[in-house]
Amino acid sequence: MPRNNVDVLCLLQEHGAILEGHFVMPSGFHSQTYLQTSLLMQHPNLAQRIAGALSDKFTKKADVILALTPSDSVLAQEVARARGVRAIFASKDENGNMILKHNFTIKEGEQVLIVDDVAVSGRKINRAIELVGRMKGEVIGVGVIVDRSMGYLPLTVPLRSLLAYPIQTFSANQCPLCAAKIPFTQVDELKNQ
């Protein structure tokens, strides 16, 4: 099977990674559906296949793969392995700003491929693009396993995904789930972001 022939939707379904309920996302928006890609990435053989397919979406050379959070470091590591480059991840400082810790660095002129598990609004991705810019690197693109945005993301670089899976989100004051008094569904992943 070619490396880029990964049926992500099927894998998400098989591994129970499409959750239904009433979720409060890290952005504060509410959703009826949550995609828990970590249930796929915990399996090394799947992580390798997914990362290989994601890497194949980009033909430009990358010097470093940047994960947006430590929780996406498995994805970054596997994409880096497929490309023969190094992987790093961003963290947050005490004020919530995206930074590099652990002596990670991006050298001036380095080509950076940003990876994330799920794209929603593009805000976190834009913060990573700004971080790379401050370090004088160049972002060649953003690769995500799932693009769950409802269409346009305000990015200045190409975004490529393995699966487009738009999911409607609601502000808290316009959420039909809240109006129906459906209790929040707890997901450990959401508590840590």
C-alpha positions, 0 to 999 in steps of 0.5 A, a space after each residue: 500500500 502506498 504510504 500516502 494512502 491512509 484512510 484517516 476517517 476509517 482509522 478514527 472510526 475503528 479506534 473510537 476517536 470520534 466522540 459525540 457529546 457536549 465539548 468545550 474546546 480550548 478556544 472556548 467554543 462548544 462542539 457536539 463532536 470531538 476528534 481524539 487523534 491521540 487514540 491513533 498516535 498511541 500506536 507506533 505503526 499508525 503514527 508512522 503511516 499517518 506521519 509518512 502520508 502527511 510528509 508526502 503532502 509537502 515537496 519542499 525541503 524542511 530542516 525542522 518539524 515543529 509541533 504546536 504543543 508537546 502533545 503533538 510531539 509524536 506526530 512531529 517526531 514521525 514526520 521528522 523520521 520520514 524526512 530525515 530531519 529533527 523535530 521540536 515542539 513549542 510550549 507555553 510560557 507563564 503568560 500563555 505565549 508560544 515559545 521554544 523551551 528545552 534548548 530547542 531553536 530554529 536557526 536563521 533561514 531554516 525551513 520549518 514544517 509545522 504539524 498539528 493533529 487538528 486544525 480548527 480556527 488557525 489561531 494556534 497555527 498563526 502563533 506558531 508561524 509568528 514564533 518561527 518568524 521571530 526566530 528568522 526561520 521560514 515556514 514552508 507549510 502546515 500539515 494536519 491530520 484533520 482539518 475540521 475548520 468550516 472552510 477558510 483559515 486565515 493562514 499565510 502558508 499552505 495548509 494540507 490535511 489528510 482529512 477534511 472533516 468540518 464540524 460546527 462550533 458555537 459560542 457559549 451564548 449561542 450553543 444549542 447543546 447549552 440551551 438543551 441543558 446537555 451536560 459537558 462531556 469531559 475529555 482529559 485531553 481538553 483539560 490539559 490544553 
